[in-house]
């Protein structure tokens, strides 16, 4: 079997394992404590640790073989999972029912550190695409990477729910240890020719440090690359709104069982788009594709909650999930071409840190803003009087208004990005690297979707 396909399969098992643990501990903590605060804190811990460790993980990927980095990721996860299992076995069961107790949060921290260690793989994988896949097929390979992520997302919420119901974390953690060990030993057997050049004895080796300043210089040397990262950060900033409010809106329409099943079915959109990208690619201008995808998704966000309709919500979420892998694959394809291979790990890590830092900030801010400002505005305030006759009134319509406004803001920013100097410069840099005609710098306005 092709080594790249073996790596994809290995990452699929690792992703399913780590995300099953993440979902399982969230479900289990809520069952044990009945505390929404506790489950919210778990999500916050995950996002904060992801943002904090991204650049460091990127330096690990750059300074070591990618295979060793991925094996080390599994080894560290195994260590934290083993420690968390020991704590689970030794601590009194009642100590995990206290949502403010040190035993519970010590256990949560150990488990989440094991999950976060898996992020090294998400940084190493796109650099392996650069190493192992010819330039003209990298966009398709990035589509397969997105499909693997989609399959993991589809299965983990279902698997973790059954595992927690059958045996709680006492069942989840031994299984996590077993499958993490399997990915470690399987990765050891994969032969990967990374093409790492032999060190030149006359050139001093680059220090093995995080080197944030050097990474920023690399990003700054590519015209428009900072703007791409900031654009993705802005998307995540708005995306935090959906992370904070989508479940509440969905549960205002259907029962928790139906909503959980709906989300599982909708996740097939990730797989569909991954298969399509793997067959058709992204075209010669992935940056253009990225912006077109954003224009479509934010336009959908303007209308999917315009009425209190379950099927309208389902359609909007399906389109959002279907196009998400296109945006991720387009960003990765662009970075893989314009950033030197020896720096890609740190650049991907920097992008992960900056982009992921936006979502928790929005999630923490938008909840109180929606509850104390927007919902009253659409329940008994001016908004209910002005547009309530056709838009609807009440708490759910307050959440819907936030979604609609976020969509309008997203469309406006995407149109500005299409007409920005940074877009033209980065498009030209990518085209020069790929030897294809760049976009016409004198063009203005938003391109039509058929131009992609």
HELIX and SHEET records of a PDB file:
HELIX    1   1 UNK A    3  UNK A   33  1                                  31    
HELIX    2   2 UNK A   36  UNK A   63  1                                  28    
HELIX    3   3 UNK A   66  UNK A   90  1                                  25    
HELIX    4   4 UNK A   93  UNK A   97  5                                   5    
HELIX    5   5 UNK A  102  UNK A  117  1                                  16    
HELIX    6   6 UNK A  119  UNK A  132  1                                  14    
HELIX    7   7 UNK A  135  UNK A  137  5                                   3    
HELIX    8   8 UNK A  138  UNK A  167  1                                  30    
HELIX    9   9 UNK A  169  UNK A  189  1                                  21    
HELIX   10  10 UNK A  212  UNK A  221  1                                  10    
HELIX   11  11 UNK A  225  UNK A  251  1                                  27    
HELIX   12  12 UNK A  256  UNK A  266  1                                  11    
HELIX   13  13 UNK A  268  UNK A  280  1                                  13    
HELIX   14  14 UNK A  286  UNK A  303  1                                  18    
HELIX   15  15 UNK A  310  UNK A  338  1                                  29    
HELIX   16  16 UNK A  341  UNK A  369  1                                  29    
HELIX   17  17 UNK A  370  UNK A  374  3                                   5    
HELIX   18  18 UNK A  375  UNK A  379  1                                   5    
HELIX   19  19 UNK A  382  UNK A  391  1                                  10    
HELIX   20  20 UNK A  395  UNK A  418  1                                  24    
HELIX   21  21 UNK A  421  UNK A  434  1                                  14    
HELIX   22  22 UNK A  449  UNK A  451  5                                   3    
END                                                                             
